[in-house]
C-alpha cells in the first residue's frame, strides 16, 4: 500500500510540473518570446493543452469570468497541493487500513 501511495504522490508531482510548464509557456507565448509557428513550441503547447484541458474545463465553469485572466491553473495547483497534503497526512491510516 505504501508503494501505491508513493506512485500517487509521484503522479501528483508530475501533474504539478506539467501545469507549471504550461503556465510558463503561455507567458512566453503571450509576451512574444516564443512563437507558435515554431514546430517544437507548437507541439509542446498542443500537448500540454490537451493534457490539462480536461482538468481546467470544470474549474473554468465554476470560476467567474475575469476577462483575460485565467485562474484555472492556479486553482488546479492549489488542488493538487491540497491532495498531496491529505495523502501525506493520512498515509499511516491508509496503510494501516490494509
C-alpha positions, -999 to 999 in steps of 0.1 A, spaced: 0 0 0 29 24 7 42 18 -28 8 28 -43 7 60 -22 42 69 -34 32 63 -70 1 85 -65 23 112 -50 47 109 -79 18 114 -104 7 144 -85 42 159 -87 44 152 -124 10 169 -129 23 198 -109 53 203 -132 32 199 -163 9 227 -151 40 249 -143 54 242 -178 20 252 -193 19 284 -173 54 294 -182 49 285 -219 17 306 -220 35 336 -206 64 333 -231 39 330 -259 18 359 -248 49 381 -243 61 370 -278 93 355 -266 82 322 -282 62 318 -314 36 291 -321 49 289 -356 80 271 -343 72 234 -345 87 224 -312 68 252 -293 36 244 -311 39 206 -303 47 213 -266 19 238 -263 -6 215 -280 5 185 -259 2 203 -226 -31 219 -236 -46 186 -245 -34 171 -212 -46 199 -190 -78 210 -207 -99 182 -192 -88 193 -157 -92 231 -165 -127 228 -180 -147 220 -148 -127 246 -129 -135 273 -155 -172 265 -153 -171 272 -116 -149 304 -116 -164 337 -127 -154 352 -160 -125 376 -152 -118 387 -188 -83 378 -199 -72 363 -166 -74 326 -163 -72 313 -127 -79 277 -136 -42 267 -135 -38 284 -100 -69 266 -87 -56 233 -101 -22 238 -85 -38 245 -51 -60 214 -55 -30 192 -64 -11 205 -34 -41 200 -11 -45 165 -23 -8 158 -17 -12 172 19 -42 150 25 -24 119 13 8 126 33 -11 133 65 -33 102 62 -7 78 48 -3 60 81 -41 55 84 -44 44 48 -15 19 51 -29 6 84 -63 0 69 -49 -27 46 
